[in-house]
Amino acid sequence: MALPERQTDIGPPDYRQFLPPVIEKNYGKWSHHEILTPGTMVHYAESGDKLFTVRVASPRLLATDSIRELCNFAEEYCDGYLRFTTRNNVEFLVSDESKLEPLVAALKEKGHMIGGIGPRVSNVIHTQGWVHCHSACTDASGLVKAIMDDLHEYFTTKALPNKVRLAVACCVNMCGAVHVSDIAVVAVHRKVPVINDDAVKKACEIPTTIASCPTSAIRPNPKEKSVTINEEKCMYCGNCFTVCPPIEIHNPEQDGVAIVVGGKIGSLRTDPKFSKLAIPFFYNEPPRWPKVVAAIRNILETYAKNAKKHERVGEWIERIGWEDFFKQTGIEFTFQHIDDFTFMRDTLRTSAAFKY
């Protein structure tokens, strides 16, 4: 495979410049792979070449010291090659089998958690949270730390019926893959934004602010040279705050998180699925969020106990029915679970045959 002859300054560099030699040599000619341990696997090429992978968890938000340490491992054991997966796992790509075990030993010595391959919990994909995002309703990094401290054995050793993808989004804009993850946390605002009329007229463009609202809840307020919000239409998304900070969406006493389940991206066995609401709300309880963590463990362990082999969380729920899902997990069914979205026709259960 020849690399492109002409380089330009438009767009990202060609990805083929960064492929390990063994991947470039066997590009498109890999026959199969085998999982060796919960954190290692090997890919076989038609030529007979092998490529070993060691998967390590990362906190996603990395200090430069941590990045340098990962790069040092790659330089010493992997000819300088590693990659980050879409869920922020770090994968070391080892072409020399003799370096596989020394790399694993070195990673364990430094306290890195190896696992996440096969029917297990993968690293949690999450958004910025209080650390960085201006519209966050929760601390994504702290919540993820608390979740994985509790579930780490499902990453390193314990097997599940199928892989389980976790995600955390710090607001309903969901920069993470919350809507297509098996079990996910999405943070929510619950109060209509408070408008500072004096600041709005000085700092905001009224047409832009009105256009930012997805439900047309904002309209002009000519008397104050500001805007007003129709509470019945507001969905507390915070888009208005993004373009006009004087419309304050944050409310520390009322902000919190919900848990959604059943999403997946893959089309194996069943079509891709969007996540659906399981638990409407928990108040933020930093630094460890004990109720949220306990609820996630409960859902995960109920799934592990009752699902058939190869079933994803959403497939298990669809097989037994949502009534049994709430019964088996002990989650209370509330009015918030009723789908009353204006355009929800495609998501309605149109059959009269309920499953118990």
C-alpha positions as CSV (number, residue, x, y, z in Angstrom):
1,M,0.0,0.0,0.0
2,A,1.6,3.2,-1.1
3,L,1.3,6.3,1.0
4,P,-0.1,9.4,-0.7
5,E,2.5,11.2,-2.8
6,R,1.2,14.7,-2.3
7,Q,0.7,16.3,1.1
8,T,-1.5,19.4,1.6
9,D,-2.3,21.6,4.6
10,I,-6.0,21.0,4.2
11,G,-7.6,18.6,6.7
12,P,-6.0,16.0,8.9
13,P,-2.9,14.1,7.9
14,D,-3.5,10.8,6.1
15,Y,-4.0,8.1,8.7
16,R,-1.8,5.7,6.9
17,Q,1.2,7.7,7.9
18,F,0.7,6.5,11.5
19,L,0.0,2.8,10.9
20,P,2.4,0.3,12.6
21,P,4.5,-1.5,9.9
22,V,2.8,-4.9,10.5
23,I,-0.7,-3.3,9.9
24,E,0.5,-1.4,6.9
25,K,2.0,-4.6,5.4
26,N,-1.2,-6.7,6.0
27,Y,-3.8,-3.9,5.4
28,G,-7.1,-5.6,4.6
29,K,-5.6,-9.1,4.9
30,W,-6.4,-10.0,8.4
31,S,-8.0,-13.4,8.8
32,H,-9.2,-13.6,12.5
33,H,-8.5,-12.7,16.1
34,E,-8.5,-14.5,19.4
35,I,-9.0,-13.1,22.9
36,L,-6.1,-14.4,25.1
37,T,-7.1,-12.8,28.5
38,P,-9.6,-10.1,29.6
39,G,-7.1,-7.5,28.5
40,T,-5.1,-9.0,25.7
41,M,-5.9,-10.4,22.2
42,V,-4.0,-11.3,19.0
43,H,-4.9,-10.7,15.4
44,Y,-3.7,-13.1,12.7
45,A,-2.9,-12.0,9.2
46,E,-3.1,-14.2,6.1
47,S,0.6,-13.9,5.8
48,G,1.1,-15.5,9.2
49,D,2.0,-12.2,10.9
50,K,0.6,-11.6,14.4
51,L,-0.3,-8.4,16.2
52,F,-0.9,-8.5,19.9
53,T,-3.1,-5.9,21.7
54,V,-3.0,-4.9,25.4
55,R,-6.0,-2.8,26.5
56,V,-5.6,-0.5,29.4
57,A,-8.2,1.8,31.1
58,S,-7.7,5.5,31.1
59,P,-9.5,8.3,32.9
60,R,-10.0,10.2,29.6
61,L,-8.8,13.5,31.0
62,L,-5.1,12.8,31.2
63,A,-2.3,14.8,32.7
64,T,0.8,15.3,30.5
65,D,2.8,13.1,33.0
66,S,0.3,10.2,32.3
67,I,0.6,10.7,28.6
68,R,4.4,10.7,28.7
69,E,4.3,7.5,30.8
70,L,2.0,5.8,28.2
71,C,4.3,6.9,25.4
72,N,7.3,5.5,27.2
73,F,5.6,2.1,27.4
74,A,4.9,2.3,23.7
75,E,8.5,3.3,22.9
76,E,10.0,0.5,24.9
77,Y,7.6,-2.4,24.0
78,C,5.6,-1.4,20.9
79,D,8.1,0.4,18.6
80,G,6.4,3.6,19.5
81,Y,2.8,2.6,18.5
82,L,-0.4,2.9,20.6
83,R,-4.0,3.9,20.0
84,F,-7.0,5.3,21.8
85,T,-10.3,3.6,21.2
86,T,-13.6,5.5,20.8
87,R,-14.3,4.7,24.5
88,N,-10.9,6.0,25.7
89,N,-9.2,2.7,26.3
90,V,-5.5,2.8,25.5
91,E,-4.4,-0.1,23.3
92,F,-0.7,-1.0,23.0
93,L,0.1,-2.7,19.7
94,V,2.8,-5.3,20.1
95,S,4.3,-6.9,17.0
96,D,7.0,-8.8,18.9
97,E,5.5,-11.6,21.0
98,S,8.4,-11.7,23.3
99,K,7.6,-8.2,24.5
100,L,3.9,-9.0,25.4
101,E,4.4,-10.4,28.9
102,P,7.0,-7.8,29.9
103,L,4.7,-5.1,28.8
104,V,1.8,-6.5,30.9
105,A,4.1,-6.9,33.9
106,A,5.3,-3.3,33.5
107,L,1.8,-1.9,33.2
108,K,0.7,-3.8,36.3
109,E,3.7,-2.6,38.3
110,K,2.7,1.0,37.6
111,G,-0.9,0.3,38.6
112,H,-2.6,0.4,35.2
113,M,-5.9,-1.6,34.9
114,I,-5.8,-4.1,32.1
115,G,-9.0,-5.5,30.7
116,G,-12.2,-4.6,28.8
117,I,-11.9,-7.1,26.0
118,G,-14.7,-9.4,25.2
119,P,-17.9,-9.8,27.2
120,R,-17.0,-7.2,29.8
121,V,-17.5,-3.6,30.8
122,S,-15.4,-1.3,28.6
123,N,-13.9,2.0,29.6
124,V,-16.6,4.6,30.3
125,I,-17.0,7.3,27.6
126,H,-17.9,10.6,29.1
127,T,-18.2,14.3,28.6
128,Q,-16.4,17.2,30.2
129,G,-18.6,17.8,33.3
130,W,-17.9,20.4,35.9
131,V,-14.2,20.2,35.0
132,H,-14.6,22.1,31.8
133,C,-18.2,22.3,30.3
134,H,-20.1,25.5,30.8
135,S,-23.5,23.9,30.8
136,A,-22.8,20.8,32.9
137,C,-25.3,19.5,35.4
138,T,-22.9,17.0,37.1
139,D,-19.3,16.1,37.4
140,A,-18.7,13.5,34.7
141,S,-15.1,12.7,35.7
142,G,-15.9,12.2,39.3
143,L,-19.0,10.1,38.6
144,V,-17.1,7.9,36.2
145,K,-14.4,7.4,38.8
146,A,-17.0,6.4,41.3
147,I,-18.7,4.0,38.9
148,M,-15.5,2.2,37.8
149,D,-14.1,2.0,41.3
150,D,-17.2,-0.1,42.1
151,L,-17.4,-2.1,38.8
152,H,-13.7,-2.6,38.1
153,E,-13.9,-6.4,38.4
154,Y,-16.2,-6.5,35.4
155,F,-13.4,-4.8,33.4
156,T,-10.6,-7.0,34.6
157,T,-11.9,-10.4,35.3
158,K,-15.7,-11.1,35.5
159,A,-17.5,-12.0,32.3
160,L,-21.0,-10.9,31.3
161,P,-23.4,-12.4,28.7
162,N,-22.0,-9.8,26.2
163,K,-20.1,-6.6,26.2
164,V,-21.6,-3.7,28.2
165,R,-20.9,-0.1,27.1
166,L,-21.2,2.5,29.8
167,A,-21.4,6.3,29.2
168,V,-21.9,9.5,31.2
169,A,-23.2,12.8,29.7
170,C,-23.0,16.0,31.8
171,C,-26.2,17.5,30.2
172,V,-28.9,16.5,27.8
173,N,-26.9,17.7,24.8
174,M,-25.1,14.4,25.3
175,C,-21.7,14.9,23.8
176,G,-20.9,11.3,24.9
177,A,-22.5,8.2,23.4
178,V,-25.2,8.1,26.1
179,H,-28.1,7.5,23.6
180,V,-26.4,4.3,22.2
181,S,-24.9,2.7,25.3
182,D,-26.1,-0.3,27.3
183,I,-26.2,1.6,30.6
184,A,-25.7,5.3,30.8
185,V,-26.0,8.4,33.0
186,V,-27.3,11.6,31.6
187,A,-27.4,14.8,33.7
188,V,-30.4,17.0,33.7
189,H,-31.4,20.5,34.6
190,R,-34.9,20.7,36.2
191,K,-35.7,24.4,36.4
192,V,-36.5,27.0,33.8
193,P,-33.5,29.3,33.3
194,V,-33.5,32.6,35.2
195,I,-33.2,35.7,33.0
196,N,-31.1,38.7,33.9
197,D,-32.8,41.3,31.7
198,D,-30.2,44.0,32.3
199,A,-27.4,41.7,31.3
200,V,-29.2,40.2,28.3
201,K,-29.7,43.6,26.6
202,K,-26.0,44.3,27.0
203,A,-24.5,40.9,26.2
204,C,-26.8,39.0,23.9
205,E,-28.2,39.0,20.4
206,I,-31.9,38.5,20.8
207,P,-32.5,36.8,17.4
208,T,-29.6,34.3,18.0
209,T,-30.9,33.6,21.5
210,I,-34.4,32.9,20.2
211,A,-33.1,30.7,17.5
212,S,-31.1,28.6,19.9
213,C,-34.2,27.2,21.5
214,P,-35.2,23.8,20.0
215,T,-38.8,24.0,21.3
216,S,-39.6,27.7,20.5
217,A,-40.0,28.4,24.2
218,I,-38.2,31.8,23.9
219,R,-39.8,34.9,22.5
220,P,-38.9,38.6,22.6
221,N,-39.7,40.8,25.5
222,P,-39.7,44.3,23.9
223,K,-40.5,46.1,27.1
224,E,-37.3,45.0,28.8
225,K,-35.3,44.7,25.5
226,S,-34.8,41.1,26.5
227,V,-36.5,37.7,26.1
228,T,-39.1,35.7,28.0
229,I,-39.5,31.9,28.4
230,N,-42.7,29.9,28.1
231,E,-42.3,27.4,31.0
232,E,-44.6,24.8,29.4
233,K,-42.4,24.5,26.4
234,C,-39.0,24.7,28.1
235,M,-37.1,21.4,28.1
236,Y,-34.2,22.7,30.3
237,C,-31.6,21.9,27.7
238,G,-29.5,25.0,28.3
239,N,-29.0,25.9,24.7
240,C,-30.0,29.5,25.5
241,F,-27.4,29.7,28.2
242,T,-24.8,28.7,25.7
243,V,-25.4,31.6,23.4
244,C,-26.6,34.0,26.1
245,P,-24.9,33.5,29.6
246,P,-27.2,35.9,31.4
247,I,-29.9,33.3,31.0
248,E,-28.7,31.2,33.9
249,I,-29.6,27.5,33.7
250,H,-27.5,26.1,36.6
251,N,-29.3,25.3,39.8
252,P,-27.0,23.3,42.2
253,E,-29.9,22.3,44.4
254,Q,-32.1,21.0,41.6
255,D,-29.6,19.6,39.0
256,G,-29.0,15.9,39.0
257,V,-28.8,12.8,36.8
258,A,-31.0,10.1,35.2
259,I,-30.1,6.6,34.1
260,V,-31.0,5.2,30.7
261,V,-30.5,1.7,29.4
262,G,-30.7,-0.5,26.3
263,G,-28.8,1.5,23.6
264,K,-26.3,0.0,21.2
265,I,-24.5,1.0,17.9
266,G,-23.9,-2.5,16.4
267,S,-26.4,-4.2,14.1
268,L,-25.3,-7.7,15.0
269,R,-28.4,-9.9,15.8
270,T,-30.7,-6.9,16.1
271,D,-30.9,-3.3,14.8
272,P,-29.1,-0.5,16.5
273,K,-31.1,0.9,19.5
274,F,-31.6,4.2,21.3
275,S,-31.4,4.1,25.1
276,K,-34.6,4.5,27.1
277,L,-35.3,5.9,30.5
278,A,-34.8,3.6,33.5
279,I,-34.5,5.9,36.5
280,P,-35.7,9.5,36.1
281,F,-33.6,11.3,38.7
282,F,-31.0,11.3,41.4
283,Y,-29.7,14.4,43.1
284,N,-26.0,15.0,42.7
285,E,-24.1,13.5,45.7
286,P,-20.4,14.2,45.1
287,P,-17.8,13.0,45.5
288,R,-19.0,9.3,45.3
289,W,-22.7,9.4,44.1
290,P,-23.5,6.3,46.1
291,K,-27.2,6.0,44.9
292,V,-26.3,6.3,41.3
293,V,-23.4,3.7,41.6
294,A,-25.7,1.3,43.4
295,A,-28.4,1.6,40.8
296,I,-26.0,0.9,38.0
297,R,-24.6,-2.1,39.8
298,N,-28.1,-3.4,40.4
299,I,-29.0,-3.1,36.7
300,L,-25.7,-4.7,35.6
301,E,-26.0,-7.6,38.0
302,T,-29.6,-8.3,37.2
303,Y,-28.7,-8.4,33.5
304,A,-25.7,-10.7,34.2
305,K,-28.0,-13.1,36.1
306,N,-30.9,-13.2,33.7
307,A,-29.7,-12.5,30.1
308,K,-28.9,-15.2,27.7
309,K,-25.4,-15.6,26.2
310,H,-24.7,-12.9,23.6
311,E,-27.7,-10.8,24.5
312,R,-26.9,-7.1,24.9
313,V,-28.8,-5.2,27.7
314,G,-31.4,-3.8,25.2
315,E,-32.0,-7.2,23.6
316,W,-32.5,-8.8,27.1
317,I,-35.0,-6.1,28.0
318,E,-36.9,-6.5,24.7
319,R,-37.1,-10.2,25.2
320,I,-38.5,-10.1,28.7
321,G,-40.5,-6.9,28.2
322,W,-40.2,-3.6,30.1
323,E,-42.7,-4.8,32.7
324,D,-40.4,-7.6,33.7
325,F,-37.4,-5.4,33.6
326,F,-38.9,-3.1,36.2
327,K,-40.0,-6.1,38.2
328,Q,-36.6,-7.9,38.2
329,T,-34.5,-4.8,38.9
330,G,-37.0,-3.4,41.5
331,I,-37.0,0.0,39.8
332,E,-40.2,2.0,40.4
333,F,-42.3,2.9,37.4
334,T,-43.2,6.5,37.4
335,F,-45.1,9.0,35.2
336,Q,-41.7,10.2,33.8
337,H,-41.4,6.8,32.0
338,I,-44.5,7.6,29.8
339,D,-43.3,8.7,26.4
340,D,-45.4,11.8,25.6
341,F,-43.0,13.5,23.2
342,T,-44.8,15.3,20.4
343,F,-43.2,13.2,17.6
344,M,-43.0,9.9,19.5
345,R,-45.2,7.9,17.1
346,D,-42.3,5.7,16.0
347,T,-41.3,4.9,19.5
348,L,-44.8,3.9,20.8
349,R,-45.6,0.3,21.6
350,T,-48.3,-0.1,19.1
351,S,-49.2,-3.7,20.1
352,A,-51.8,-4.5,22.7
353,A,-49.9,-7.6,23.7
354,F,-48.2,-6.7,27.0
355,K,-45.5,-9.0,28.4
356,Y,-45.6,-10.1,32.0
